[in-house]
C-alpha cells in the first residue's frame, strides 16, 4: 500500500530527522545493508546517524509495514463480508495506529457466538435500534410485538434483555467509548495484587505483594514484571482497576440521551456493557500495553549490560593458567597459549577434604615455569576466593598476576555443542576452565559463544517477550563485534557469524576455506569463499582484519571501496600506502577538498584519516587490575559500616549489584548510588566498574546484602 518514501515522510516527522537522510537509510536497510555497515560506511547518506537511531528507524518502519499489512488484511476481510463502504475504507486506510485500526474493525471482526448474535438471530435488532434512539415510546408495548415463541422470545422481559445485549455489544465496540475508557485506564488505573489463598508459604518470595496497590502509570517496570510473574506462577492475583462510577459516567455522557423508559433500558445496557464486556477487554488490553512497556525497559537494561560486558577491557594475548575452582572435586587447571589454544590440563586438590597443599603448589609452579605463564585466572564461583588466596600465597620465580574472573555462563558453554565441537576429547570441567581463561584475555571473543541470556546480566529475562529480547541481544552482539573488528585468520566460527553480512552458514564456509587455503592473505580472497558474493563482501570486508597480510590496509577498518582514495593520498605526498599507516597529523599534509567526491564525503574522509593514524584501533578501554578486600571471605564476615572494594556485576532499573568477594552480590539501590537524584543507574555505574561501597545491611536469613556508594568514611 505504501512505499519507502511514504514511510520516510512519516518517520522523519515523528523523529524530527531530515527526510532525505531517513529515506536513504530506509532504502539501504531494505536493500539488505546491516545497521553496523550503514552507520560506519554510509555516513553521507545517513547524515552520520548512529546505530541506535538507525535501529529505531528500522523498528519504526517494521511497525508501519505491519500496520500496512494489517490494513490490507482487514480491507480484504470487509470486502468478503460485503461490509466495505467508501467511508469505512477511508477510515481503515487513514488509521495511524494499530489500536485505532483494531477499534475500527472490532464490530466486523469474526468472533465466537455472543449474546448479541443470539439476540439478532431472534430478530431483536430492530427493537434494540428503537430503544437506542431513546424516543418517548412505550417500551413494553413495543417489545411485545417482538415476542414470538417460534423465534425463542417467550416474553417481553426476554425481548428487552435481548435488545439490551445488542445495545451493550454496540456500546462496548464503539470507538469513541473505547478511546475514552482507554485514556481513563492510562490516567487513573490502579494495579493491585493479593496472595492466592493457601499459597502464603509457598509464595513467600512475593510477600511484599500479598496486599499491594499503586498507580499503574507510576509503577516502575521491574515491579510490573514482578507482579505479573507472581501471577503467572500462581501465587498472586493481579488486577488493573478504575473507578466504575467514572467509567459509567463517561459512557453515559456519550450514549444516554434522556430520562425516559427507553433511556432506562440503555442505562441498564451501559452497566452490562461495562461490567461484562468493556472492563475485562480494556484490562487485558492495558495489561498488554504496560507489559510491553515494562519489557522494553527490561530489555533496554539487559542490552546495555550486555554491551558493557562484551566491551569489557581485554587483557590481551597472554600465556594463561586458568583455574575452575572447587573443594571436594578439586580445582581444574588448563594452560592456554597467547592465542587461547589449550596446551595442557590437570587437577589439584589444595582445599579440604583432600587438602593436598604441597602437591598443588609444586604442580602450579611446574606449570608456570614450563609454559612461561604470565597470568593466572581464577573463576569466582565456589572456592574462588580460597583458590585466589592459595595462588597468591605461592612464591613464583617470575612476576605472575593472579586475577579473579567472573565465570557466569562458563558451565553453559562447557556443556554446549560449540564446546563439544571445539574440545571433543575433553570433559566439561576442562572446557569450563578454558572459557574462564579466554574471557580474561578477550571477553568479547569468548562470550559470543554463550547464549546472552546465560551470561548473568540483566533481570526478568525469562518474563519479557522472548522474540523481542532475542532480536535486541543479537543486534547488540553484532554491534559490539563490528565495533571492535574481527581477525579473519584467527576468529572462531561464532565470532565470525556476528560480522556484518556474514551469518552462521557463511562463517562456516569462511572457516572451511581458511583451513583449506592455510589462511587469508588479502580481503579480496573472501570472494573465493563459497556463497560469499559481492553484496556480502561489501557488508563484511571493512570489519574483517588481516594482520601481516599482503596489503597494509587489510589490517585496518578502511573499507576496500575506499582503498583508491588512500592510494591517491599516498601518491599526492610521494609516499607508499604503507607509509601512511600510523602516520599522525596526515590531515595537515594534504588538501582535504581535493579528495572529496560523490562517494567520499567529509565524514568518510575523516574516518579514513583517523583510521590511518590508529589502524585497527580497539575501542575497548585498557585492562585494570582489581583486588577484593583481603579479610572478607563470606557473607558472615560482613558488618554494617564496612567499606569495601567491589566490582559491578549487574545493573537493573532499580539499582546495581556489586560483588564484594563473598559469593553473594550486594544491591546498591537506585537511591544509594550517588548523593543526588539518579534516574538511570547507567548514569553512575557500568558493568565491571570498580567501586567503593559501604555495607548498610546484612540479611543472613535471606542471604541479602544492601550496600551504598555514598561512602562517608573510607575505612579499610
C-alpha positions as CSV (number, residue, x, y, z in Angstrom):
1,X,0.0,0.0,0.0
2,X,2.8,2.4,0.9
3,X,6.3,2.9,-0.5
4,X,9.6,3.7,1.4
5,X,9.1,7.4,0.5
6,X,5.7,7.4,2.4
7,X,7.3,5.7,5.4
8,X,10.2,8.1,5.3
9,X,7.9,11.2,5.3
10,X,6.0,10.0,8.4
11,X,9.1,8.8,10.3
12,X,11.1,11.9,9.6
13,X,8.3,14.0,11.1
14,X,7.8,11.7,14.1
15,X,11.5,11.6,14.9
16,X,12.4,15.1,13.7
17,X,15.0,13.9,11.3
18,X,15.9,15.0,7.8
19,X,13.6,13.4,5.3
20,X,16.3,12.6,2.7
21,X,18.6,11.0,5.3
22,X,15.7,8.9,6.6
23,X,14.8,7.8,3.1
24,X,18.4,6.9,2.3
25,X,18.7,4.9,5.4
26,X,15.5,3.0,5.0
27,X,16.5,2.3,1.4
28,X,19.8,0.9,2.4
29,X,18.3,-1.3,5.1
30,X,15.6,-2.5,2.7
31,X,18.3,-3.5,0.2
32,X,19.9,-5.7,2.9
33,X,22.5,-3.5,4.4
34,X,23.2,-4.1,8.1
35,X,23.0,-1.5,10.8
36,X,26.7,-1.6,11.6
37,X,27.6,-1.2,7.9
38,X,25.2,1.7,7.3
39,X,26.4,3.5,10.5
40,X,30.1,3.1,9.7
41,X,30.4,3.3,6.0
42,X,27.4,5.3,4.7
43,X,27.6,8.5,6.8
44,X,27.0,10.9,3.9
45,X,23.7,9.1,3.1
46,X,22.5,8.9,6.7
47,X,23.7,12.3,8.0
48,X,26.0,10.4,10.4
49,X,23.2,8.7,12.3
50,X,24.5,6.4,15.0
51,X,23.5,2.7,15.3
52,X,20.8,3.5,17.9
53,X,19.0,5.9,15.7
54,X,19.3,3.7,12.7
55,X,17.9,0.7,14.7
56,X,15.0,3.0,15.8
57,X,14.3,3.8,12.2
58,X,14.3,0.2,11.2
59,X,12.0,-0.8,14.0
60,X,9.5,2.0,13.2
61,X,9.5,1.1,9.5
62,X,8.8,-2.5,10.5
63,X,5.9,-1.3,12.7
64,X,4.5,0.7,9.8
65,X,4.9,-2.2,7.4
66,X,3.0,-4.4,9.9
67,X,0.3,-1.8,10.1
68,X,0.1,-1.6,6.3
69,X,-0.2,-5.4,6.1
70,X,-2.9,-5.5,8.7
71,X,-4.9,-2.8,6.8
72,X,-4.7,-4.9,3.6
73,X,-6.0,-8.0,5.5
74,X,-8.8,-6.0,7.1
75,X,-9.9,-4.5,3.8
76,X,-9.9,-7.9,2.2
77,X,-12.0,-9.3,5.1
78,X,-14.5,-6.5,4.9
79,X,-14.8,-7.0,1.2
80,X,-15.6,-10.7,1.7
81,X,-18.2,-9.8,4.2
82,X,-19.7,-7.2,1.7
83,X,-19.4,-4.6,4.5
84,X,-16.8,-2.4,2.9
85,X,-18.3,1.1,2.2
86,X,-16.2,4.0,0.9
87,X,-16.5,5.7,4.3
88,X,-15.3,2.5,6.1
89,X,-12.4,2.1,3.6
90,X,-11.3,5.6,4.2
91,X,-11.3,5.0,8.0
92,X,-9.2,1.9,7.6
93,X,-6.7,3.5,5.2
94,X,-6.2,6.6,7.3
95,X,-5.8,4.8,10.6
96,X,-2.4,5.8,12.1
97,X,-2.0,3.3,14.9
98,X,-2.7,-0.5,15.2
99,X,-5.0,0.2,18.1
100,X,-7.1,2.7,16.1
101,X,-7.2,0.2,13.2
102,X,-8.4,-2.7,15.5
103,X,-11.1,-0.5,17.1
104,X,-12.4,0.3,13.6
105,X,-12.5,-3.4,12.7
106,X,-13.9,-4.7,16.0
107,X,-17.6,-4.5,15.1
108,X,-16.9,-6.6,12.0
109,X,-14.3,-8.9,13.4
110,X,-15.4,-12.6,13.4
111,X,-16.0,-13.7,16.9
112,X,-17.4,-16.6,18.9
113,X,-21.2,-16.7,19.2
114,X,-22.2,-13.8,21.6
115,X,-25.4,-13.0,23.4
116,X,-25.9,-10.1,20.9
117,X,-25.6,-12.5,18.0
118,X,-28.2,-14.8,19.5
119,X,-30.5,-11.8,20.1
120,X,-30.1,-10.8,16.4
121,X,-30.9,-14.3,15.3
122,X,-34.2,-13.9,17.3
123,X,-35.0,-10.8,15.3
124,X,-34.4,-8.3,18.1
125,X,-32.1,-5.9,16.4
126,X,-34.9,-3.5,15.3
127,X,-36.1,-3.4,18.9
128,X,-32.6,-2.5,20.0
129,X,-32.4,0.3,17.4
130,X,-35.7,1.7,18.5
131,X,-34.7,1.7,22.2
132,X,-31.2,3.2,21.4
133,X,-32.9,6.3,19.8
134,X,-34.4,6.9,23.3
135,X,-37.6,8.4,22.0
136,X,-40.7,8.7,24.1
137,X,-42.0,5.2,23.3
138,X,-43.9,2.7,25.3
139,X,-41.0,0.2,25.7
140,X,-43.1,-2.7,27.0
141,X,-45.8,-2.4,24.3
142,X,-43.1,-2.1,21.6
143,X,-41.3,-5.1,23.0
144,X,-44.5,-7.1,22.9
145,X,-44.5,-7.1,19.1
146,X,-41.2,-9.0,19.2
147,X,-42.4,-11.7,21.5
148,X,-42.5,-14.7,19.0
149,X,-42.3,-18.1,20.6
150,X,-41.1,-19.7,17.3
151,X,-38.0,-17.4,17.4
152,X,-37.3,-18.2,21.0
153,X,-38.7,-15.0,22.5
154,X,-41.2,-16.1,25.1
155,X,-41.9,-12.8,27.0
156,X,-41.4,-9.0,27.0
157,X,-38.7,-9.4,29.6
158,X,-36.8,-11.8,27.2
159,X,-37.2,-9.4,24.3
160,X,-35.9,-6.4,26.3
161,X,-33.0,-8.5,27.7
162,X,-32.0,-9.5,24.1
163,X,-32.3,-5.9,22.9
164,X,-30.0,-4.8,25.8
165,X,-27.5,-7.4,24.8
166,X,-27.3,-6.0,21.3
167,X,-27.0,-2.4,22.7
168,X,-24.3,-3.5,25.2
169,X,-22.2,-5.0,22.4
170,X,-22.7,-1.9,20.2
171,X,-21.5,0.3,23.1
172,X,-18.6,-1.9,24.0
173,X,-17.4,-1.8,20.4
174,X,-17.9,2.0,19.9
175,X,-14.6,3.6,19.0
176,X,-15.2,6.8,21.0
177,X,-16.2,4.8,24.1
178,X,-13.1,2.6,23.9
179,X,-10.8,5.6,23.3
180,X,-12.1,7.4,26.3
181,X,-12.1,4.4,28.6
182,X,-8.6,3.6,27.4
183,X,-7.5,7.1,28.4
184,X,-9.1,6.7,31.8
185,X,-7.1,3.5,32.4
186,X,-3.9,5.2,31.4
187,X,-4.7,8.2,33.6
188,X,-6.0,6.6,36.8
189,X,-5.8,2.8,36.8
190,X,-4.5,1.2,40.0
191,X,-2.6,-2.1,39.9
192,X,-3.5,-4.3,42.8
193,X,-2.3,-7.7,43.9
194,X,-3.4,-10.2,46.6
195,X,-1.9,-13.6,47.6
196,X,-3.8,-16.6,46.3
197,X,-5.4,-18.3,49.3
198,X,-3.3,-21.2,50.6
199,X,-0.2,-20.0,48.7
200,X,1.2,-17.8,51.5
201,X,4.1,-20.0,52.5
202,X,5.0,-21.4,49.0
203,X,4.9,-17.9,47.5
204,X,6.7,-16.1,50.3
205,X,9.2,-14.6,47.8
206,X,6.3,-12.3,46.8
207,X,5.2,-11.5,50.3
208,X,5.8,-7.8,49.7
209,X,2.9,-8.0,47.1
210,X,0.4,-10.0,49.2
211,X,-1.6,-6.8,49.7
212,X,-0.4,-4.3,47.2
213,X,-1.8,-1.4,45.2
214,X,-0.3,1.6,43.4
215,X,-0.9,3.9,40.4
216,X,-0.3,1.8,37.3
217,X,1.1,4.8,35.5
218,X,3.7,5.4,38.2
219,X,4.6,1.7,38.8
220,X,8.2,1.0,37.9
221,X,8.7,-1.5,35.1
222,X,10.5,-4.0,37.3
223,X,7.6,-4.1,39.7
224,X,5.1,-4.6,37.0
225,X,7.1,-7.6,35.7
226,X,7.4,-9.0,39.2
227,X,3.7,-8.8,39.8
228,X,2.9,-10.4,36.5
229,X,5.5,-13.1,37.2
230,X,3.9,-13.8,40.7
231,X,0.6,-14.1,39.0
232,X,1.9,-16.5,36.2
233,X,3.5,-18.7,38.9
234,X,0.1,-18.9,40.7
235,X,1.0,-17.0,43.9
236,X,-0.7,-13.7,43.2
237,X,-4.0,-12.4,41.8
238,X,-3.3,-9.1,39.9
239,X,-5.9,-6.7,38.8
240,X,-6.0,-3.3,37.0
241,X,-8.9,-1.3,38.2
242,X,-10.5,2.1,37.5
243,X,-13.4,3.6,39.4
244,X,-16.6,2.0,37.9
245,X,-18.6,5.2,38.6
246,X,-16.2,7.3,36.4
247,X,-16.3,4.7,33.7
248,X,-20.1,4.6,33.6
249,X,-20.3,8.3,33.7
250,X,-18.0,8.5,30.6
251,X,-20.2,6.0,28.7
252,X,-23.4,7.6,29.8
253,X,-22.3,11.0,28.5
254,X,-21.8,9.5,25.1
255,X,-24.9,7.3,24.9
256,X,-27.5,8.3,27.4
257,X,-29.8,10.9,25.9
258,X,-32.7,11.3,28.3
259,X,-34.6,10.0,31.3
260,X,-37.5,8.1,29.8
261,X,-38.2,4.4,29.8
262,X,-36.1,3.7,26.7
263,X,-33.2,5.6,28.4
264,X,-33.5,3.4,31.4
265,X,-33.1,0.3,29.2
266,X,-30.0,2.0,27.6
267,X,-28.6,2.7,31.1
268,X,-29.0,-0.9,32.1
269,X,-27.3,-1.9,28.9
270,X,-24.4,0.5,29.6
271,X,-23.9,-1.1,33.0
272,X,-23.8,-4.5,31.4
273,X,-21.5,-3.4,28.7
274,X,-19.0,-2.0,31.2
275,X,-19.0,-5.0,33.6
276,X,-19.3,-7.9,31.2
277,X,-17.5,-6.6,28.1
278,X,-15.6,-3.4,28.4
279,X,-13.9,-3.8,31.7
280,X,-12.3,-7.2,31.0
281,X,-11.5,-6.2,27.5
282,X,-9.8,-3.0,28.5
283,X,-8.0,-4.6,31.4
284,X,-6.5,-7.2,29.0
285,X,-5.5,-4.5,26.5
286,X,-3.9,-2.2,29.1
287,X,-2.1,-5.2,30.6
288,X,-0.6,-5.9,27.3
289,X,0.4,-2.2,26.8
290,X,2.1,-2.0,30.2
291,X,3.7,-5.4,29.9
292,X,5.2,-4.3,26.6
293,X,6.4,-1.1,28.1
294,X,8.0,-3.0,31.1
295,X,9.5,-5.5,28.6
296,X,11.1,-2.6,26.7
297,X,12.7,-1.2,29.8
298,X,13.9,-4.6,31.0
299,X,15.3,-5.4,27.5
300,X,17.0,-2.0,27.3
301,X,18.7,-2.6,30.7
302,X,19.7,-6.1,29.6
303,X,21.1,-4.7,26.3
304,X,23.1,-2.0,28.0
305,X,24.6,-4.5,30.5
306,X,25.4,-6.9,27.7
307,X,27.1,-4.2,25.7
308,X,29.3,-3.2,28.7
309,X,30.2,-6.8,29.4
310,X,31.1,-7.6,25.8
311,X,33.2,-4.5,25.5
312,X,35.0,-5.1,28.8
313,X,38.7,-4.4,28.6
314,X,40.7,-7.4,27.3
315,X,43.9,-8.4,29.0
316,X,45.3,-9.2,25.5
317,X,47.4,-12.0,24.3
318,X,49.0,-13.7,27.3
319,X,50.0,-17.2,28.4
320,X,47.3,-18.1,30.9
321,X,46.9,-20.7,33.6
322,X,43.1,-20.8,34.1
323,X,41.6,-22.4,37.2
324,X,38.0,-23.6,37.7
325,X,38.0,-23.8,41.5
326,X,36.3,-26.4,43.7
327,X,36.5,-28.1,47.1
328,X,35.7,-31.8,47.0
329,X,36.2,-32.3,43.3
330,X,39.4,-30.2,43.2
331,X,40.5,-27.3,41.0
332,X,40.7,-27.9,37.3
333,X,43.7,-26.4,35.6
334,X,44.2,-25.6,32.0
335,X,47.2,-23.9,30.2
336,X,46.4,-21.6,27.3
337,X,49.0,-20.1,24.9
338,X,48.8,-16.5,23.9
339,X,46.3,-17.4,21.2
340,X,44.0,-19.1,23.6
341,X,44.9,-22.6,22.5
342,X,44.7,-25.4,25.0
343,X,48.2,-26.7,25.8
344,X,47.7,-28.8,29.0
345,X,45.1,-29.7,31.6
346,X,45.4,-31.1,35.2
347,X,43.7,-31.1,38.6
348,X,44.9,-30.0,42.0
349,X,43.3,-30.5,45.5
350,X,44.5,-27.7,47.7
351,X,41.3,-27.4,49.8
352,X,39.5,-29.7,52.3
353,X,38.7,-32.5,52.3
354,X,41.8,-33.6,50.4
355,X,44.0,-30.7,51.4
356,X,47.0,-31.7,49.3
357,X,48.6,-28.2,49.5
358,X,52.3,-29.1,48.9
359,X,51.5,-31.2,45.9
360,X,49.2,-28.5,44.5
361,X,51.9,-25.8,45.0
362,X,54.5,-27.9,43.2
363,X,52.2,-28.6,40.3
364,X,51.3,-25.0,39.9
365,X,55.0,-23.9,40.0
366,X,56.0,-26.5,37.4
367,X,53.3,-25.4,35.0
368,X,54.1,-21.7,35.5
369,X,57.8,-22.4,34.7
370,X,57.3,-24.9,31.9
371,X,54.8,-22.8,30.0
372,X,56.2,-19.4,31.0
373,X,52.8,-18.4,32.4
374,X,52.1,-14.7,32.6
375,X,48.8,-14.6,34.4
376,X,46.6,-17.0,36.4
377,X,42.8,-16.6,36.0
378,X,40.7,-17.9,38.9
379,X,36.9,-18.4,38.4
380,X,34.8,-16.6,41.0
381,X,32.5,-19.5,41.8
382,X,32.6,-21.9,44.7
383,X,36.1,-21.9,46.4
384,X,37.1,-18.9,44.2
385,X,38.3,-16.7,47.0
386,X,40.1,-19.5,48.7
387,X,41.8,-20.5,45.5
388,X,42.8,-16.9,44.8
389,X,44.4,-16.7,48.3
390,X,46.1,-20.1,47.7
391,X,47.6,-18.9,44.4
392,X,48.7,-15.6,45.9
393,X,50.5,-17.4,48.7
394,X,52.8,-19.1,46.3
395,X,56.2,-17.5,45.6
396,X,56.9,-17.7,41.9
397,X,60.3,-17.2,40.2
398,X,58.8,-14.6,37.9
399,X,56.1,-11.9,38.1
400,X,52.8,-13.7,37.7
401,X,49.4,-11.9,38.0
402,X,46.6,-13.7,39.7
403,X,43.1,-12.4,38.7
404,X,39.6,-13.3,39.6
405,X,37.3,-13.8,36.6
406,X,33.5,-13.8,36.5
407,X,32.6,-17.3,35.4
408,X,28.9,-16.7,34.8
409,X,27.9,-18.8,31.8
410,X,31.1,-20.9,31.7
411,X,29.2,-24.0,32.7
412,X,26.6,-23.3,29.9
413,X,29.4,-23.0,27.3
414,X,31.2,-26.2,28.6
415,X,28.1,-28.3,28.0
416,X,27.2,-26.7,24.6
417,X,27.7,-28.1,21.2
418,X,30.1,-25.3,20.4
419,X,32.4,-26.5,23.3
420,X,32.0,-30.2,22.3
421,X,33.0,-29.4,18.7
422,X,35.9,-27.3,19.9
423,X,37.1,-29.9,22.5
424,X,35.7,-33.3,21.6
425,X,38.3,-35.1,23.7
426,X,37.9,-33.2,26.9
427,X,35.1,-33.2,29.6
428,X,33.1,-30.2,30.7
429,X,35.4,-29.3,33.6
430,X,38.3,-28.7,31.1
431,X,36.0,-26.7,28.7
432,X,34.8,-24.6,31.6
433,X,38.3,-23.7,32.7
434,X,39.2,-22.8,29.1
435,X,36.3,-20.4,29.0
436,X,37.4,-18.8,32.2
437,X,40.9,-18.2,30.9
438,X,39.8,-17.0,27.5
439,X,37.3,-14.5,28.8
440,X,40.1,-12.7,30.6
441,X,42.3,-12.3,27.5
442,X,39.4,-11.4,25.2
443,X,35.9,-11.3,26.8
444,X,34.1,-10.5,23.5
445,X,35.6,-13.4,21.5
446,X,34.6,-15.9,24.3
447,X,31.3,-14.5,25.4
448,X,29.8,-14.6,21.8
449,X,29.9,-18.4,22.2
450,X,27.4,-18.3,25.1
451,X,23.6,-17.5,24.9
452,X,23.5,-13.9,26.1
453,X,20.6,-14.8,28.5
454,X,23.1,-17.2,30.3
455,X,25.8,-14.6,30.8
456,X,24.4,-13.4,34.1
457,X,23.4,-9.8,33.4
458,X,20.0,-8.2,33.2
459,X,16.9,-9.2,35.1
460,X,13.5,-10.7,34.3
461,X,14.9,-12.1,31.0
462,X,12.5,-15.0,31.3
463,X,9.5,-12.8,31.8
464,X,9.8,-10.5,28.8
465,X,8.8,-11.1,25.2
466,X,11.4,-13.6,24.1
467,X,11.3,-12.7,20.4
468,X,11.9,-9.0,21.2
469,X,14.7,-9.9,23.7
470,X,16.4,-12.2,21.2
471,X,16.4,-9.7,18.4
472,X,17.7,-6.9,20.7
473,X,20.5,-9.1,22.1
474,X,21.6,-10.4,18.7
475,X,21.7,-6.8,17.4
476,X,23.8,-5.8,20.5
477,X,26.3,-8.6,20.0
478,X,26.6,-7.7,16.3
479,X,27.1,-4.0,17.2
480,X,29.9,-4.9,19.6
481,X,31.6,-7.4,17.4
482,X,31.7,-5.0,14.4
483,X,32.7,-2.0,16.6
484,X,35.8,-4.0,17.7
485,X,36.5,-5.7,14.4
486,X,37.5,-9.4,13.8
487,X,40.8,-11.1,13.0
488,X,39.9,-13.0,9.9
489,X,42.6,-15.7,10.3
490,X,42.1,-16.5,14.0
491,X,38.4,-15.7,14.8
492,X,36.1,-18.5,15.8
493,X,33.1,-19.5,13.7
494,X,30.8,-18.0,16.4
495,X,32.6,-14.6,16.3
496,X,32.6,-14.5,12.5
497,X,28.9,-15.3,12.4
498,X,28.2,-11.9,14.0
499,X,30.2,-9.9,11.5
500,X,28.1,-7.7,9.2
501,X,26.7,-9.6,6.3
502,X,28.2,-13.0,7.3
503,X,25.9,-15.1,9.5
504,X,26.3,-18.8,10.7
505,X,26.4,-20.5,7.3
506,X,28.8,-18.1,5.7
507,X,31.0,-18.2,8.9
508,X,31.3,-22.0,8.5
509,X,32.3,-21.5,4.8
510,X,34.9,-19.0,5.8
511,X,36.4,-21.3,8.3
512,X,36.4,-24.2,5.8
513,X,38.2,-22.0,3.2
514,X,40.6,-20.7,5.8
515,X,41.7,-24.3,6.7
516,X,42.0,-25.4,3.1
517,X,43.9,-22.3,1.9
518,X,46.1,-22.0,5.0
519,X,44.6,-18.6,5.9
520,X,43.7,-15.4,4.0
521,X,46.4,-13.2,2.5
522,X,44.1,-10.3,1.5
523,X,40.4,-9.3,1.8
524,X,39.6,-10.0,-1.9
525,X,40.2,-13.6,-1.2
526,X,36.9,-13.5,0.7
527,X,35.2,-13.6,-2.7
528,X,36.5,-17.1,-3.2
529,X,34.6,-18.3,-0.2
530,X,31.6,-20.4,-1.2
531,X,28.4,-18.3,-1.5
532,X,30.1,-15.1,-0.4
533,X,29.2,-12.7,-3.2
534,X,29.7,-9.0,-3.9
535,X,26.9,-7.9,-1.6
536,X,28.1,-9.9,1.4
537,X,31.7,-8.8,0.7
538,X,30.6,-5.1,0.7
539,X,28.9,-5.6,4.1
540,X,31.7,-7.6,5.8
541,X,35.0,-6.6,4.4
542,X,35.6,-3.5,6.4
543,X,35.0,-5.3,9.7
544,X,37.5,-8.2,9.0
545,X,41.1,-7.6,9.7
546,X,44.1,-9.4,8.2
547,X,47.3,-8.7,10.1
548,X,50.5,-9.5,8.3
549,X,48.7,-9.9,5.0
550,X,49.8,-8.7,1.5
551,X,48.1,-5.3,1.7
552,X,48.6,-3.0,4.7
553,X,45.0,-1.5,4.6
554,X,43.6,-5.0,5.1
555,X,44.6,-4.7,8.8
556,X,42.5,-1.5,9.2
557,X,38.9,-0.5,9.3
558,X,39.3,1.3,5.9
559,X,36.8,-0.3,3.6
560,X,38.2,-1.8,0.3
561,X,35.8,0.6,-1.6
562,X,38.0,3.4,-0.2
563,X,41.4,2.0,-1.0
564,X,41.7,4.1,-4.1
565,X,41.3,7.3,-2.2
566,X,44.1,6.2,0.2
567,X,46.3,5.4,-2.7
568,X,45.7,8.9,-4.2
569,X,46.5,10.5,-0.8
570,X,49.8,8.5,-0.7
571,X,50.6,9.4,-4.2
572,X,49.9,13.1,-3.6
573,X,52.6,13.3,-0.9
574,X,55.0,10.9,-2.7
575,X,54.6,8.0,-0.2
576,X,53.6,4.4,-0.3
577,X,50.3,3.4,1.3
578,X,52.3,1.5,4.0
579,X,54.0,4.8,4.9
580,X,50.6,6.2,5.9
581,X,49.8,3.6,8.5
582,X,50.2,5.1,11.9
583,X,51.1,8.5,10.5
584,X,50.0,11.4,12.7
585,X,48.7,14.7,11.5
586,X,48.2,13.5,8.0
587,X,45.3,15.9,7.7
588,X,47.8,18.8,7.8
589,X,49.8,17.4,4.9
590,X,47.0,17.2,2.3
591,X,44.3,19.2,0.7
592,X,41.2,17.5,2.0
593,X,38.9,19.1,-0.5
594,X,40.8,17.5,-3.5
595,X,39.9,14.0,-2.2
596,X,36.2,14.6,-1.8
597,X,33.8,13.1,-4.3
598,X,30.2,11.9,-4.6
599,X,31.0,8.7,-2.7
600,X,33.7,10.1,-0.3
601,X,32.3,13.0,1.7
602,X,33.9,14.8,4.7
603,X,32.7,12.3,7.3
604,X,34.1,9.3,5.4
605,X,37.3,11.0,4.6
606,X,37.8,12.0,8.3
607,X,37.1,8.4,9.3
608,X,39.7,7.2,6.8
609,X,42.4,9.6,8.1
610,X,41.6,8.7,11.7
611,X,41.8,5.0,10.9
612,X,45.2,5.5,9.2
613,X,46.5,7.2,12.3
614,X,45.3,4.3,14.5
615,X,44.7,1.3,12.3
616,X,42.6,-1.4,13.7
617,X,42.1,0.7,16.9
618,X,40.3,-1.3,19.6
619,X,37.6,0.9,21.2
620,X,37.7,-1.0,24.4
621,X,39.4,0.5,27.4
622,X,42.7,-0.7,28.9
623,X,42.6,-3.6,31.4
624,X,42.9,-2.7,35.1
625,X,43.8,-4.9,38.0
626,X,41.3,-5.4,40.7
627,X,41.7,-6.8,44.2
628,X,39.0,-7.6,46.8
629,X,39.4,-6.7,50.4
630,X,41.7,-9.3,51.9
631,X,39.9,-10.2,55.2
632,X,36.4,-10.6,53.7
633,X,35.6,-14.2,52.5
634,X,31.9,-14.9,53.2
635,X,28.7,-13.0,54.0
636,X,29.3,-13.8,57.7
637,X,32.4,-11.7,57.6
638,X,30.4,-8.6,56.7
639,X,29.4,-5.9,59.2
640,X,27.4,-2.8,58.8
641,X,29.6,0.2,58.2
642,X,32.4,-1.7,56.5
643,X,33.8,0.0,53.4
644,X,34.9,-2.5,50.7
645,X,36.3,-2.8,47.2
646,X,33.6,-4.1,44.8
647,X,33.0,-4.7,41.1
648,X,29.7,-4.0,39.4
649,X,28.3,-7.3,38.1
650,X,24.8,-6.4,37.0
651,X,22.6,-3.3,36.5
652,X,18.8,-3.2,36.8
653,X,16.2,-0.5,36.7
654,X,16.2,-0.3,40.5
655,X,20.0,-0.3,41.2
656,X,23.2,-2.1,40.7
657,X,24.6,-5.4,42.0
658,X,28.2,-5.4,43.3
659,X,30.5,-8.3,44.0
660,X,32.5,-7.7,47.2
661,X,34.1,-11.1,47.2
662,X,31.7,-13.1,49.4
663,X,30.0,-15.3,46.7
664,X,26.8,-13.2,47.0
665,X,26.4,-9.9,45.2
666,X,25.1,-6.9,47.2
667,X,22.5,-4.5,46.0
668,X,23.2,-0.7,45.7
669,X,19.6,0.6,45.4
670,X,19.0,3.5,43.0
671,X,18.7,5.8,46.0
672,X,22.2,4.8,47.2
673,X,24.2,5.2,44.0
674,X,25.0,8.9,44.5
675,X,24.4,12.0,46.6
676,X,21.9,13.2,44.1
677,X,18.8,12.0,42.3
678,X,19.6,9.3,39.9
679,X,17.0,8.4,37.2
680,X,19.0,5.7,35.5
681,X,21.8,3.6,37.2
682,X,23.8,3.8,34.0
683,X,24.3,7.5,34.7
684,X,26.6,6.4,37.6
685,X,27.9,2.8,37.1
686,X,28.9,0.4,34.3
687,X,29.4,-3.3,34.2
688,X,32.8,-4.3,35.5
689,X,33.3,-0.9,37.1
690,X,35.5,-0.9,40.2
691,X,33.7,0.8,43.1
692,X,34.0,1.5,46.8
693,X,30.9,0.6,48.8
694,X,29.7,0.7,52.4
695,X,27.7,-2.1,54.0
696,X,24.2,-0.9,55.0
697,X,22.5,-4.1,55.9
698,X,23.3,-7.9,56.0
699,X,20.3,-10.3,56.0
700,X,21.8,-13.7,56.7
701,X,18.4,-15.5,56.7
702,X,17.6,-14.3,53.1
703,X,21.3,-14.2,52.0
704,X,20.9,-10.5,51.0
705,X,23.3,-7.6,51.3
706,X,22.4,-3.9,51.0
707,X,25.2,-1.5,50.0
708,X,25.7,2.2,49.4
709,X,28.1,4.1,47.2
710,X,27.5,7.2,49.4
711,X,30.7,6.3,51.3
712,X,31.2,8.7,54.2
713,X,34.4,7.3,55.6
714,X,37.0,5.3,53.6
715,X,37.6,2.6,56.1
716,X,39.9,-0.3,55.2
